[in-house]
């Protein structure tokens, strides 16, 4: 079964539309919502396939294989390498994340506006776009008991006197387990595949899934054609060419930058990739946590935000086993006590910067990320605070995500890295938050695109996804990605040839009257 409105051509195809959107995640779906509501003909191209919620497997590893790029095991080159995860399906990253809805801090927005010289980019000016994003996913505090995994964070905050905030999720009431983070089987998680994308196809959008764009042809300052290949499982690759008056690249921070560079757009593109480097810890308790029975923890320790944040990870037996595999020799025995364990993390806003590059003959972009000394200090701090929190909530033993570490058995031991660096080669870092590869603004020495996402020198080519977030926001980036994509689409629509013609026609009619 596929999403209504999606199709795959049976022969090589030449298609035409007012707008082509590359990518169906938070950014692409938001752009589609604006353009289809305005009556434009839209073609969306998505590399992954549609994964119906009803077909989602209860086995996390199978869901990961279906919806995550490379099974969720891609790494950025660095010391140490940082594992990152990307969605590769209709709905993009919104199908695999935990649906947490948060806005970027107002002070950060002001900082970005001044640093990059971004026009009309104040917290007040972004508020309507945030509200639109939150309404699209029905963001609300989840009612009812949230489970022991969430209570652990609340208990820790209360014991230590640290601020703890409840988190809003984009979902309807859901009585299912936390599988909602891996393509929700009950349809409760309000991902793009169940919200904005069906709305757009109802308005006439054509969606080509399993169609990988490999180049945008640019001539004389315009994007002339989108070149892609459509491939069904076991079927031949078919050429797809799309001519459109406007082209929106919404393929995520890594693949948006890679596609632009492949298409000959290099200036400031892919030079400033940011992550949220994240270090995890496993906590063993004396009483059952049964984290697999509840939603992902819907509270976070926010005392040290926006630079540091402590929260809880998705927990299933399969995911827990994968996390133990990084140091099975010291951690494998925990599998017998998995019901007594919880998985938690510390996340930082880095000062380090990554890059996205292409290497001839490579199957995909090469991603690097370099942590700077300040980042290592922050990681040491947040890991120490994470250990304090877990012991304050009653943990019997805490295992930081450091290969070879035997674990802490008392709160007195968690300070071992407060004044000394973490072991770089043994520390296991990961992230699911990627952004900032094409920052916007009028500061041309820094920004890849203008204040409204338009690629400089190319009249009709726009970026509209997490690539636009100027720096690491310190929170889940989905709402900011959607807000900026709505903003880009509206600005592009106001300056499109069709809209200019409509405006000229309205002016003539008014003069005639």
Buried (B, 14 or more C-beta within 10 A) or exposed (E): EBBEBBEBBEEEBEBEBBBBBBBBBBBBBBBBBBBBEBEBBBBBBBBBBBBBBEEBBEBBBBBBEBBBBEEBEBBBBBEBBBBBBBBBBBBBBBBBBBBBBBBBBEEBBEEBBEBBBBBEBEBEEBEEBBBBBBEBBBBBEBEEEBBBBBBBBBBBBEBBEBEBBEBBBBBBEBEBBBBBBBBBBBBBBBBBBBBBBBBBBEBEBBBBBBBBBEEBBBEEEBBBBBBBBBBBEEEEEBEBBBBBBBBBBBBBBBBBBBBBBBBEBBEBBBBBBBBBBBBBBBBBBEEEBBBBBBBBBBBBBBBBBBBBBBBBBBBBBBBBBBBBEBBEEBBEEBEEEBBBBBBBBBBBBBBBBBBBBBEEEEEEBBBBBBBEEEBBBBBBBBBBBBBBBBBBBBBBBBBBBBBEBEBBEEBEEBBBBEEEEBEEEBBBBBBBBBBBBBBBBEBEEBBBBBBBBBBEEBBBBBBBBBBBBBBBBBBBBBBBBBBBBBBBBBBBBEBBEBBEEEEEEEEEEEEEE
